[in-house]
Structures are given as structure tokens and as C-alpha cells.
Amino acid sequence: MKQNAGPGASLLDIPVPVPGEGEVLIKVKAAAICGTDIHIHDWNAWAQGAVKNLPLVMGHEFSGEVVELGPRVKKLKKGDYVSGETHIPCGNCYQCLNGLQHICANLLLPGVHRNGCFAEYIAYPEMCSVKIPESIAPEYGAVMEPLGVGVNAILEGNVGGANIAVVGCGPIGIGMISVADALGAAKIFALDISEYRLNLAGTCGAKHLINPTKSDPVQAIREVTGSVGVDAFFDASGNPEAIVQAFKFLRKGGHAHLVGLPSKPVSLDLVADVIFKEATVHGYHGRKMFQTWTAMMNLMDSGKVNLKPIVSHTMPLSSADEAFSLIRGGNVSKVVLLP
């Protein structure tokens, strides 16, 4: 729990939450650590602006079992196995009323605006508690939220038969590579400065592994594609320089899919790299509710997506501080906490 402003968090005994109207009580089976949790644990400038009320139970990526029903719960029942859609919509804004609940104007996020999942139990809205197949192990059920961002982008990208590049091979990036491979992408280029992460990308289906500190990605990709460039790139790095470079190896008429969150503005040559190329730029903030979830569950349940590289470590919730230190040290993918 984040008790006070400042770095760190505490492991405490707190009351089991009571589900409100339209909510269920979920016994958490697994909870994954996200970059957002790192920001809040560090208490950096973003966290100070985003988190308005302390104390706060951190965490938003989870899977678990429904153990109690609040008033007016209509579909879920005790014993259901669920994962959490973390964009909790208001249901009344323009976006919500036009099928865009995932980018609601008044989004609430667990672990940021309300208590999250780094606990034994979480009270959660029924509409955002997604029933998932028992074939999906809890640690992978917990990473469906971040995986879904990449699945949304890959599905929109129509990657079957296409040459694509994935920039940044963290959990979201390697998840995109796994899904793109399952959906029949032709050539998959993976770019990262970490050899550890590039190796993970290779196990997920990327055949062309590029470390930008050792070779020029633009030249390397053009050589393999006959000087054409890739049909689409998917940025999961959020690195401004990497994004600018990606537009250079995107072919004319290609598609740029932006998932990573840059920490500063990105300066593009709009004339050369967007307008004259007739490039199409897509941005993603979450999963479509609930089309992305349906496709993701089908892919995971089928066994066609290689999930093993996504989760590199599982640790008890009591070792959360050690888990945060491990992530800061690098050479990890996703760390999952087990309450």
C-alpha cells in the first residue's frame, strides 16, 4: 500500500473490501507489476500529478476468483475466474455512448484513482471483470491487460502476410510479436538495445533481431526488404529517437502504430516521413471493450500465442520491494506477484 507521498510502499493488514452496487469481490490469484506501478512506487512527477488520494492499494493487472457478489450483479457468479479490464468507464460521456468506452472522458484506473490489486482481495466493477478460460494460468491471466494493448494494435494492423517491425521488446512488445507471428506476419523485425529482450523476441517469432547500438536499423531493414521498408511498425518503446527512426524505415503508404508513451515531445519530419509517404498514424490507449478481449482469449486458449517469455519471474506479494528492485535492475520481462 502507498501510505504517504514519497518513495516506497508498505505491506499492511487491511480490512477485506466490501463490494458495492454492481461490484464483485475478487480473491486475487496473481498481480503483475506495470511501469505505472514503478512510477507510483518511486513517487515521480507523473505519480504526484496522477494520484490524488492516499493511502492507496497499488496495482491494476490481475486475475482472480469471484468470491462474493455485490447488489445488482447480473452475470457473474461465485467461482468465476476473471481478469480485469482496467479502464473503468463512466457510461455517460460522448465516447461511452459511441462505443469507445476504453477512451472514456472520465476514466477511473485501479491502483491510481481507486484501490488496486496488490492485495489478497479487490472489489471491482462487474462490467470490467472479464470471465476468462480456465486454460489460461493465473500469471498469464494477470498480464492480459497489457497484452491486450498490443493485441488491439496488431489486430488493427492487419499483419497477415505483412513485413512489420516492433520497436521495444518489453512485455508489450514481445506480446505483439507473439500475436503477429500467430496471425501470419511475414517478416518480423524486433528492435531493442537489450540483448536479453532481443533474445526473448526471437523465441516469440521475430527472425530479424536488431540492436540499434550495434547496427543501423534503417539500413538493415531496407536491405532485407529490397529498399522498400516495412509495411507497418509498432512502437512499444516510447523512445522519441526510436520513433523518429522508425518513420525512416516505414515504406511509402505504410502504417505507424504507437503504443509506447514518450516522456517528452517527439519531433517528426512531417513532410518527408508522413505527408509525402502518405503514412497513416494510429494511437492506442488500452483494449477495445470487449472485442479485443474476445480475440485475445481465443488466441491464448488456442495455444497459438507463446506466452512464456512474457512472464519472467513470479514472486510472493510479501517480496514486492525485491520485485521492484529486480525490475529496475533490468534483464526481466514481466514480474508477477502472488498474494
C-alpha distance (Angstrom), angle and dihedral (degrees) to the residues before:
residue distance angle dihedral
M1 . . .
K2 3.78 . .
Q3 3.79 101.8 .
N4 3.77 103.9 168.7
A5 3.79 141.9 14.4
G6 3.79 109.0 -85.5
P7 3.81 138.6 60.0
G8 3.79 122.3 -40.8
A9 3.80 138.7 28.3
S10 3.81 137.8 -123.9
L11 3.80 136.1 -124.3
L12 3.81 106.7 -132.6
D13 3.78 142.8 164.9
I14 3.81 108.4 -115.3
P15 3.82 132.7 169.3
V16 3.80 118.6 -84.8
P17 3.83 105.4 -101.7
V18 3.79 119.8 -112.2
P19 3.82 114.3 -130.3
G20 3.79 113.3 -121.5
E21 3.78 129.2 -149.7
G22 3.80 110.5 -42.7
E23 3.81 91.7 7.6
V24 3.79 135.2 113.7
L25 3.79 130.6 -152.8
I26 3.80 110.7 -122.5
K27 3.79 125.8 -162.7
V28 3.80 101.5 -141.9
K29 3.81 113.9 -126.9
A30 3.81 97.1 177.7
A31 3.80 136.7 -0.7
A32 3.81 125.6 -167.2
I33 3.79 127.5 -147.0
C34 3.82 115.8 -121.7
G35 3.79 132.1 -168.3
T36 3.79 87.2 -105.6
D37 3.81 89.2 61.3
I38 3.81 89.8 51.8
H39 3.82 89.7 54.0
I40 3.80 91.5 50.4
H41 3.81 92.9 44.4
D42 3.83 89.5 50.9
W43 3.82 90.6 41.7
N44 3.79 93.0 -139.5
A45 3.80 126.5 171.4
W46 3.81 93.6 -82.4
A47 3.81 92.3 52.1
Q48 3.79 92.1 47.5
G49 3.79 89.9 55.4
A50 3.81 97.0 41.5
V51 3.80 103.7 42.7
K52 3.78 110.1 68.1
N53 3.80 103.4 167.0
L54 3.81 128.8 50.2
P55 2.98 141.8 -139.6
L56 3.80 93.6 54.9
V57 3.79 135.3 169.3
M58 3.80 104.3 -129.0
G59 3.81 128.8 -141.2
H60 3.80 136.4 66.7
E61 3.83 109.1 -170.7
F62 3.80 111.4 85.8
S63 3.76 152.2 131.6
G64 3.78 127.5 -153.1
E65 3.79 151.3 135.0
V66 3.80 126.4 -78.4
V67 3.82 106.9 -121.3
E68 3.81 103.3 165.5
L69 3.81 136.7 24.3
G70 3.78 125.3 -140.0
P71 3.82 123.7 -147.4
R72 3.82 116.7 -61.8
V73 3.78 96.6 13.3
K74 3.79 103.4 155.3
K75 3.80 112.3 179.3
L76 3.79 113.2 19.3
K77 3.78 122.6 76.8
K78 3.77 136.7 -167.8
G79 3.79 111.6 -73.9
D80 3.81 95.7 30.1
Y81 3.81 114.3 140.9
V82 3.80 111.6 -133.6
S83 3.77 146.3 173.8
G84 3.80 124.0 -154.6
E85 3.79 129.2 -107.8
T86 3.79 98.3 -152.4
H87 3.80 99.9 -159.6
I88 3.79 101.2 88.3
P89 3.83 105.6 -166.5
C90 3.78 128.6 -152.7
G91 3.83 93.7 -134.7
N92 3.81 93.5 -140.9
C93 3.81 109.9 70.2
Y94 3.82 126.0 94.6
Q95 3.81 92.9 -96.4
C96 3.80 94.1 49.1
L97 3.79 91.9 49.1
N98 3.80 91.2 50.4
G99 3.80 101.6 50.4
L100 3.80 96.9 -92.2
Q101 3.80 100.9 107.8
H102 3.82 91.5 142.6
I103 3.83 89.7 68.4
C104 3.80 95.8 39.9
A105 3.81 114.0 165.2
N106 3.80 90.2 -127.0
L107 3.80 102.8 40.3
L108 3.78 119.5 170.9
L109 3.81 118.0 -156.3
P110 3.82 124.5 -159.4
G111 3.77 113.3 -124.1
V112 3.81 89.2 26.4
H113 3.82 109.1 47.9
R114 3.81 99.2 13.0
N115 3.79 136.4 15.8
G116 3.79 114.1 -61.4
C117 3.79 140.8 -157.0
F118 3.81 107.7 -82.3
A119 3.79 87.4 107.6
E120 3.79 140.9 73.2
Y121 3.81 91.7 -98.5
I122 3.80 137.8 24.9
A123 3.82 129.9 -172.4
Y124 3.78 107.0 -139.4
P125 3.82 140.0 174.5
E126 3.79 112.2 -94.3
M127 3.81 91.9 -136.0
C128 3.82 90.8 59.9
S129 3.82 95.6 43.0
V130 3.80 102.6 94.8
K131 3.79 116.6 -157.6
I132 3.81 107.8 -133.1
P133 3.83 134.9 -170.4
E134 3.80 118.3 -87.4
S135 3.82 87.3 -128.6
I136 3.81 88.8 75.5
A137 3.82 108.7 84.5
P138 3.84 115.9 -130.5
E139 3.81 94.3 -109.4
Y140 3.81 89.8 55.8
G141 3.80 92.2 41.7
A142 3.80 86.1 57.7
V143 3.82 92.9 56.5
M144 3.80 96.4 48.4
E145 3.80 89.8 97.6
P146 3.84 96.0 61.5
L147 3.80 92.5 33.0
G148 3.79 88.2 55.0
V149 3.81 92.8 60.8
G150 3.80 89.0 59.5
V151 3.80 92.8 41.6
N152 3.80 89.1 54.1
A153 3.81 90.4 53.2
I154 3.82 95.1 44.3
L155 3.82 92.5 48.8
E156 3.80 90.9 49.5
G157 3.81 88.8 47.8
N158 3.83 95.4 62.1
V159 3.80 89.5 -142.1
G160 3.81 99.2 176.5
G161 3.81 107.1 124.4
A162 3.81 92.3 -1.6
N163 3.79 131.6 124.7
I164 3.79 107.4 -125.4
A165 3.79 140.9 174.1
V166 3.80 126.0 -147.3
V167 3.79 112.3 -157.3
G168 3.80 112.5 -156.2
C169 3.79 120.7 23.7
G170 3.77 102.9 -146.7
P171 3.82 119.0 125.8
I172 3.82 93.9 -67.5
G173 3.81 92.8 45.4
I174 3.80 96.2 49.6
G175 3.80 88.8 43.7
M176 3.80 88.9 56.4
I177 3.79 90.5 48.9
S178 3.81 91.3 51.8
V179 3.80 92.2 50.0
A180 3.81 93.9 43.3
D181 3.79 89.6 52.0
A182 3.81 91.0 49.2
L183 3.81 90.2 50.4
G184 3.80 94.2 52.0
A185 3.80 107.0 -99.9
A186 3.82 108.9 175.7
K187 3.82 107.0 -143.8
I188 3.81 117.6 10.9
F189 3.81 117.9 -164.5
A190 3.80 117.0 -165.5
L191 3.81 120.5 -161.4
D192 3.80 126.0 -167.0
I193 3.81 138.5 132.3
S194 3.84 90.8 -133.7
E195 3.79 115.9 85.2
Y196 3.81 88.4 -160.4
R197 3.80 91.6 58.9
L198 3.80 93.1 42.2
N199 3.79 89.0 55.6
L200 3.81 89.5 52.6
A201 3.80 89.2 50.2
G202 3.79 89.1 53.6
T203 3.79 91.8 55.2
C204 3.82 88.9 52.1
G205 3.80 96.7 56.2
A206 3.82 107.9 -81.1
K207 3.80 108.5 134.4
H208 3.81 97.2 -178.6
L209 3.82 112.5 59.2
I210 3.80 116.5 -172.5
N211 3.80 127.8 -174.0
P212 3.84 105.2 -165.0
T213 3.82 90.9 -153.6
K214 3.82 89.7 61.3
S215 3.81 104.3 35.5
D216 3.79 139.9 15.5
P217 3.84 107.9 -98.8
V218 3.81 93.4 -158.8
Q219 3.79 92.7 54.9
A220 3.81 93.8 40.8
I221 3.81 94.0 51.1
R222 3.78 94.1 44.2
E223 3.80 90.6 51.8
V224 3.80 92.4 54.3
T225 3.82 94.7 42.8
G226 3.80 97.9 46.6
S227 3.83 92.7 -104.2
V228 3.81 90.4 -58.7
G229 3.82 101.8 106.2
V230 3.80 129.2 -141.5
D231 3.79 123.8 -46.7
A232 3.80 89.9 -132.1
F233 3.77 141.0 -1.7
F234 3.78 127.6 -153.1
D235 3.78 116.3 -155.0
A236 3.80 116.1 -153.0
S237 3.79 95.2 155.5
G238 3.79 103.1 76.4
N239 3.80 86.4 -150.1
P240 3.84 109.0 143.3
E241 3.81 94.2 -150.2
A242 3.81 91.8 48.2
I243 3.81 91.4 50.3
V244 3.82 92.4 50.7
Q245 3.81 89.4 49.0
A246 3.81 92.1 48.8
F247 3.80 90.9 59.3
K248 3.82 87.0 57.6
F249 3.82 93.5 59.3
L250 3.81 94.0 41.2
R251 3.81 111.1 106.4
K252 3.80 123.6 -124.0
G253 3.78 109.3 -80.3
G254 3.81 90.1 19.5
H255 3.80 130.3 140.2
A256 3.81 128.0 -116.9
H257 3.82 115.4 -155.2
L258 3.80 114.1 -165.8
V259 3.81 119.0 -160.7
G260 3.82 104.6 143.7
L261 3.80 120.9 85.9
P262 3.83 114.1 -125.8
S263 3.79 115.5 -144.4
K264 3.80 91.4 -143.2
P265 3.84 137.9 24.0
V266 3.80 117.6 -69.5
S267 3.81 117.8 -132.8
L268 3.81 111.3 -148.9
D269 3.78 130.4 -176.5
L270 3.80 92.2 -123.8
V271 3.79 94.3 -176.5
A272 3.80 98.1 53.1
D273 3.79 101.1 28.4
V274 3.80 104.8 34.5
I275 3.80 114.7 13.3
F276 3.81 101.4 38.9
K277 3.81 90.2 37.5
E278 3.79 91.3 49.3
A279 3.79 85.9 -135.5
T280 3.79 119.3 177.6
V281 3.82 116.5 -139.9
H282 3.82 122.3 -154.4
G283 3.80 127.5 -172.4
Y284 3.83 126.0 -160.2
H285 3.79 131.5 -157.8
G286 3.76 107.1 172.7
R287 3.77 136.8 -44.9
K288 3.80 128.6 -42.6
M289 3.78 108.6 -106.1
F290 2.88 104.0 -94.2
Q291 3.80 113.4 -27.4
T292 3.80 92.5 78.8
W293 3.80 91.1 51.3
T294 3.80 92.4 52.4
A295 3.81 93.2 51.1
M296 3.80 92.2 43.4
M297 3.81 93.3 50.6
N298 3.80 91.1 48.8
L299 3.82 92.0 50.6
M300 3.80 93.9 46.4
D301 3.79 94.2 43.9
S302 3.82 90.4 50.8
G303 3.80 91.8 57.0
K304 3.81 91.2 -129.2
V305 3.81 93.6 120.1
N306 3.81 117.9 74.1
L307 3.81 103.1 -132.7
K308 3.80 100.6 166.8
P309 3.84 97.2 87.2
I310 3.81 91.4 52.9
V311 3.82 95.5 67.3
S312 3.80 110.9 48.9
H313 3.81 100.2 166.0
T314 3.80 139.1 25.0
M315 3.80 118.7 -166.3
P316 3.80 137.4 168.9
L317 3.80 116.3 -93.5
S318 3.80 87.6 -118.5
S319 3.83 87.6 66.9
A320 3.80 94.1 55.6
D321 3.81 94.8 123.3
E322 3.80 89.7 53.1
A323 3.82 89.2 48.6
F324 3.80 92.0 53.4
S325 3.81 90.5 49.6
L326 3.80 90.5 48.9
I327 3.81 91.3 54.3
R328 3.79 92.4 49.3
G329 3.80 89.0 52.7
G330 3.80 93.6 59.9
N331 3.82 130.6 -138.2
V332 3.79 91.6 96.1
S333 3.76 133.4 105.5
K334 3.81 114.6 -166.4
V335 3.81 121.3 -11.7
V336 3.81 115.1 -153.4
L337 3.81 123.3 -161.0
L338 3.79 120.5 -146.7
P339 3.82 114.4 -152.9
